[in-house]
Amino acid sequence: MASMANEMEGVTAWPGGIMQVKIPLPFSLKWVNSYLVQGEGGYTLIDPGLRTDEAEAAWAKAMEMLGIRFEDIRRIVLTHQHPDHYGLAGWFQERAGAQVWMSSQSHAYARRLWGEDRAFNGELVGLFARHGMPEPLQEAVASHLESFTPRVSPQPVVTYLEAGERLHMGGVEWLAINAPGHARGQLCFYAKAAGWMICGDQVLPDITPNISVVPGEDADPLARFLESLAELEGYEVKLAFPGHRDPFADFGGRIRAIAAHHERRLARIEELAASGTDTGYAICEALFGPRIAGNAHNLRFAMAETLAHLVYLERSGRLIAEEATGGIRYVPA
């Protein structure tokens, strides 16, 4: 893929004038991909990143390198509401005066997380408690979640963009596609004429997107995710622009590999439940290792992903969830 791209420090120019800007993250993913697309009298900025001092410095450097001023950014488009994509949207909006576009479902979730009346943290920790997570770890997860508030502030004023709508970026028409599972309301953007897909975190090279049970969101996120992958595989994609790692060509192959990963994970969980490892937390620890307890960020994702697989297995009749002393336990059907 290097032959298709012109690389500078932290910035890569891809076909169609799409600029990939790597914005640093303070956790294991290391960076999130933001994209700048020139056209329509200025730039569209896609997924500006998490608000940190390092991210602001990276943007200052990238914009100076590219000769872009804040006022050149006319529109901010968010694939989804997770803080590493959404966090700098309000910060950029204040400086650029640009509209921020995202789906209504994504925005509703963001308000639950960071709005004035947010109760999400308590709901998530309560869910983890019912599935066997020890109390000290519950407290660590709650504290970690609260630490994200300044990293997504100020909150943007949002204009809604929904699946099925079309927008022009870089002189090309893009179709917004509903892509649930990783995040309810997530949008991918497909340029049929060019064969390009901006895929957010729905299809990633080298790593698998996190699929989490989230209170108040999709009841069976893994089912929705697998359905979305099957739909996305029907698009002819020559080059995919993901939220993490680098753009890649084998979109269909990567979709099949991710689906196969989840089938293996489901089979492994069935084996664990049959052997007596039967609470959500015990299964999480068996899958990801006991060291997961030492990192609240990774633990939250691992636990929520474990529960997403358990819900899928229960709803498909492969496991039975039983209320027991100390929480919910899973046994073979």
ABEGO torsion letter per residue (X at the ends): XAAABBBBBGBBBBBGGBBBBBBBBABAAGBBBBBBBBEGGEBBBBGAEBBBAAAAAAAAAAAAAAGBBAAABABBBBABABAAAAAAAAAAAAAAGBBBBBBAAAAAAAAAAABAABAAAAAAAAAAAAAGBBAAAAAAAAAAAAAAAAAAOBBBBBBBBBBGBBBBBGGBBBBBBBBBGABBGBBBBBBAAAGBBBAEAABBBGBBBBBBBBBGBBABAAAAAAAAAAAAAABBBABBBBABEBBBABAAAAAAAAAAAAAAAAAAAAAAAAAGBABAAAAAAAAAEAAAAABAAAAAAAAAAAAAAAAAAAAAGABBBBBBBGEBBBBBX
